[in-house]
Amino acid sequence: MTDNVRLDRDGAIATVTLNRPERRNSLSDAMLTDLGAVVSALRDDAAVRIVILTGAPPVFSAGADAALKSSMSPEERRHAMATRKSQFRRLFERVNTMLEGLEQITVCAINGHAIGGGWGLTLACDFRIAAAEAQFWIPEVDLGVPLGVASTTRFVRLVGPARAKEIIMECRRYSAAEAQTWGLVHRVVPGASLSKDVHAYADALTRKPFKAMAEVKARINAVARTGTPEVNAMTEGFLDRG
């Protein structure tokens, strides 16, 4: 659809590809804007049931594109990151909310390293399948800036506050296998078969009743956001509507 984000449709499956390989698919303002436009278009596409999100090889995403120069001093780099973060967070959190709120089921094909906002973006998807060679890390604290609210919230929801603090504060690299043990990745497969395995998984999902899946997704997301059982009343009766 754009130079930054590619959209391919194959029947009921749409594949969205972060397409800035020369910048390691780093998330620029333009890319986030384009990604938001693609997600918005898919939201209204009744023919699409499954959305696959991936990155142009060799990585998934290097996170926020801060346009840092190698000649910058550590203090200049921290200032550039802090300045960039304000605009980035606004766009990033909007796109994450849109992606998480899609009626369609989303599968993230993590074909390589997912760093900072790149890792955070995967967490807005329903399912995450990673290449065995992929690595994950959050470098923000080492760069002198806190991780944004959207990604922090999702880490806490998925792994709890103690593990979230470890991941975000230690800034170390994690393997796909480690991420899987914590539920941050659902499946780990050889990189060479990632695309085939993800599409097979997506194809299997298309054969399930879509309305039921979409409504269960909405119910689970609502419970996860509120943390209270009362939210069940908000979605009670969905499956009785046919």
C-alpha positions as CSV (number, residue, x, y, z in Angstrom):
1,M,0.0,0.0,0.0
2,T,2.9,2.4,0.7
3,D,6.7,2.3,0.6
4,N,6.8,1.9,4.3
5,V,4.1,-0.8,4.8
6,R,3.2,-3.5,2.3
7,L,-0.3,-5.1,2.3
8,D,-0.9,-8.4,0.5
9,R,-4.3,-10.2,0.4
10,D,-4.8,-14.0,-0.1
11,G,-8.4,-14.8,0.3
12,A,-9.4,-14.4,4.0
13,I,-5.8,-13.7,5.0
14,A,-4.1,-10.4,4.8
15,T,-0.3,-10.0,5.4
16,V,1.0,-6.6,6.6
17,T,4.8,-6.2,6.2
18,L,6.9,-3.5,7.8
19,N,8.9,-2.5,4.7
20,R,12.0,-0.5,5.6
21,P,14.7,-3.1,5.5
22,E,17.4,-0.5,4.8
23,R,16.6,0.9,8.2
24,R,15.9,-2.5,9.8
25,N,12.2,-1.7,9.8
26,S,12.6,1.0,12.4
27,L,9.4,2.7,13.3
28,S,9.5,6.2,11.8
29,D,6.5,8.7,12.1
30,A,5.7,8.0,8.4
31,M,5.8,4.2,9.0
32,L,3.5,4.4,12.0
33,T,1.1,6.7,10.1
34,D,1.1,4.3,7.1
35,L,0.6,1.3,9.4
36,G,-2.3,3.0,11.1
37,A,-3.9,3.6,7.7
38,V,-3.5,0.0,6.7
39,V,-4.9,-1.3,9.9
40,S,-7.9,1.1,9.5
41,A,-8.5,-0.2,6.0
42,L,-8.5,-3.8,7.2
43,R,-10.9,-3.1,10.0
44,D,-13.6,-2.3,7.5
45,D,-12.7,-5.2,5.1
46,A,-15.3,-7.9,5.7
47,A,-13.5,-10.4,3.5
48,V,-10.4,-10.5,5.8
49,R,-10.5,-12.8,8.8
50,I,-6.9,-13.2,9.7
51,V,-4.1,-10.5,9.6
52,I,-0.5,-11.5,9.6
53,L,2.0,-8.9,10.8
54,T,5.7,-9.4,9.9
55,G,8.8,-7.5,8.8
56,A,10.9,-7.4,5.6
57,P,14.0,-9.5,6.3
58,P,16.4,-9.7,8.0
59,V,14.6,-8.4,11.1
60,F,11.1,-7.8,12.5
61,S,11.8,-4.2,13.7
62,A,14.6,-2.3,15.4
63,G,12.1,-0.1,17.2
64,A,11.8,3.7,17.2
65,D,13.7,5.4,14.5
66,A,15.5,8.2,16.4
67,A,17.7,9.2,13.5
68,L,20.8,9.1,15.8
69,K,24.1,10.1,14.3
70,S,27.3,8.2,15.2
71,S,29.0,11.5,15.9
72,M,26.6,12.3,18.8
73,S,27.9,12.3,22.3
74,P,26.1,10.1,24.9
75,E,24.3,13.1,26.2
76,E,23.2,14.2,22.7
77,R,21.9,10.8,22.0
78,R,19.9,10.7,25.2
79,H,18.4,14.2,24.4
80,A,17.6,13.1,20.8
81,M,15.9,9.9,22.1
82,A,13.9,11.8,24.7
83,T,12.7,14.4,22.2
84,R,11.8,11.8,19.6
85,K,9.9,9.7,22.2
86,S,7.1,12.2,22.7
87,Q,5.9,12.2,19.1
88,F,6.7,8.5,18.7
89,R,4.6,7.5,21.7
90,R,1.6,9.3,20.5
91,L,1.7,7.6,17.1
92,F,2.9,4.2,18.5
93,E,0.2,3.9,21.1
94,R,-2.5,4.9,18.7
95,V,-1.4,2.2,16.2
96,N,-1.1,-0.4,19.0
97,T,-4.6,0.3,20.2
98,M,-5.9,0.0,16.6
99,L,-4.1,-3.3,16.0
100,E,-5.2,-4.8,19.3
101,G,-8.8,-3.7,18.7
102,L,-9.1,-5.3,15.2
103,E,-12.1,-7.7,15.0
104,Q,-9.9,-9.9,12.9
105,I,-7.5,-12.4,14.5
106,T,-3.9,-11.2,14.3
107,V,-0.8,-13.4,14.1
108,C,2.6,-11.8,14.4
109,A,5.3,-13.6,12.4
110,I,8.5,-12.5,14.1
111,N,11.1,-13.2,11.5
112,G,14.1,-11.6,13.2
113,H,15.1,-9.3,16.0
114,A,12.3,-7.3,17.8
115,I,13.8,-4.4,19.7
116,G,12.1,-1.8,21.9
117,G,9.0,-0.6,20.1
118,G,9.4,-3.5,17.7
119,W,9.0,-6.0,20.5
120,G,6.1,-3.9,21.9
121,L,4.3,-4.0,18.6
122,T,4.3,-7.8,18.6
123,L,2.4,-7.7,22.0
124,A,-0.6,-6.0,20.4
125,C,-1.2,-9.1,18.3
126,D,-3.3,-12.1,19.4
127,F,-0.7,-14.7,18.5
128,R,3.1,-14.5,18.2
129,I,5.1,-17.1,16.2
130,A,8.9,-16.4,16.2
131,A,11.8,-17.7,14.2
132,A,14.2,-19.6,16.5
133,E,17.0,-17.1,15.6
134,A,15.0,-14.1,16.7
135,Q,16.1,-12.1,19.7
136,F,14.2,-9.6,21.8
137,W,15.3,-6.7,24.0
138,I,14.2,-3.4,25.4
139,P,17.1,-0.9,25.3
140,E,15.2,2.2,26.5
141,V,16.5,2.4,30.1
142,D,20.1,2.1,28.9
143,L,19.4,5.0,26.5
144,G,18.1,7.1,29.4
145,V,14.4,7.1,28.6
146,P,11.5,5.0,30.0
147,L,9.5,2.5,27.9
148,G,6.2,3.9,26.7
149,V,2.9,3.3,28.5
150,A,1.4,1.1,25.8
151,S,4.3,-1.5,25.8
152,T,4.8,-1.3,29.6
153,T,1.1,-2.1,30.1
154,R,1.1,-5.1,27.8
155,F,4.3,-6.5,29.4
156,V,2.6,-6.3,32.9
157,R,-0.6,-7.9,31.6
158,L,1.3,-10.8,30.0
159,V,4.1,-11.6,32.5
160,G,3.2,-9.7,35.7
161,P,5.0,-6.7,37.3
162,A,8.1,-8.5,38.6
163,R,9.0,-10.1,35.3
164,A,8.1,-6.8,33.4
165,K,10.5,-4.9,35.6
166,E,13.3,-7.5,34.9
167,I,12.7,-7.2,31.1
168,I,12.5,-3.5,31.0
169,M,15.1,-2.5,33.5
170,E,17.8,-5.1,32.7
171,C,17.8,-4.3,29.0
172,R,19.3,-7.7,28.2
173,R,18.7,-9.8,25.1
174,Y,16.3,-12.7,25.3
175,S,16.1,-15.6,22.9
176,A,12.9,-16.7,21.3
177,A,12.9,-19.8,23.5
178,E,13.1,-17.6,26.6
179,A,10.3,-15.4,25.4
180,Q,8.2,-18.5,24.8
181,T,8.6,-19.8,28.3
182,W,7.0,-16.5,29.6
183,G,4.1,-16.5,27.1
184,L,5.5,-13.6,25.1
185,V,5.8,-15.9,22.1
186,H,3.3,-18.7,21.5
187,R,5.5,-20.9,19.1
188,V,9.1,-21.0,18.0
189,V,9.9,-22.5,14.6
190,P,13.0,-22.7,12.4
191,G,13.4,-19.4,10.5
192,A,13.4,-21.2,7.2
193,S,9.9,-22.5,7.7
194,L,8.4,-19.5,9.5
195,S,6.4,-18.2,6.6
196,K,5.0,-21.6,5.8
197,D,4.2,-22.4,9.4
198,V,2.5,-19.1,10.0
199,H,0.4,-19.3,6.9
200,A,-0.6,-22.9,7.8
201,Y,-1.7,-21.6,11.3
202,A,-3.6,-18.7,9.8
203,D,-5.3,-21.0,7.3
204,A,-6.4,-23.3,10.1
205,L,-7.9,-20.3,11.9
206,T,-9.9,-19.3,8.8
207,R,-11.8,-22.6,9.0
208,K,-13.1,-21.8,12.5
209,P,-16.4,-19.8,13.0
210,F,-15.2,-16.2,12.7
211,K,-18.0,-14.5,14.6
212,A,-17.3,-16.7,17.7
213,M,-13.6,-16.1,17.6
214,A,-14.0,-12.3,17.2
215,E,-16.4,-12.1,20.1
216,V,-14.3,-14.3,22.3
217,K,-11.3,-12.1,21.4
218,A,-13.2,-8.9,22.4
219,R,-14.3,-10.5,25.7
220,I,-10.8,-11.6,26.6
221,N,-9.3,-8.3,25.7
222,A,-11.9,-6.5,27.8
223,V,-11.2,-8.7,30.8
224,A,-7.5,-8.2,30.4
225,R,-7.9,-4.4,30.3
226,T,-10.2,-4.1,33.3
227,G,-9.0,-7.1,35.4
228,T,-12.6,-7.5,36.7
229,P,-15.2,-10.2,36.1
230,E,-17.9,-7.6,35.7
231,V,-16.9,-7.0,32.2
232,N,-18.5,-10.3,31.3
233,A,-21.8,-8.5,31.3
234,M,-20.6,-6.3,28.5
235,T,-20.3,-9.2,26.1
236,E,-22.9,-11.5,27.5
237,G,-25.2,-12.8,24.7
238,F,-22.8,-12.2,21.8
239,L,-22.9,-15.8,20.7
240,D,-26.7,-15.8,20.8
241,R,-27.0,-13.4,18.0
242,G,-26.3,-16.0,15.3
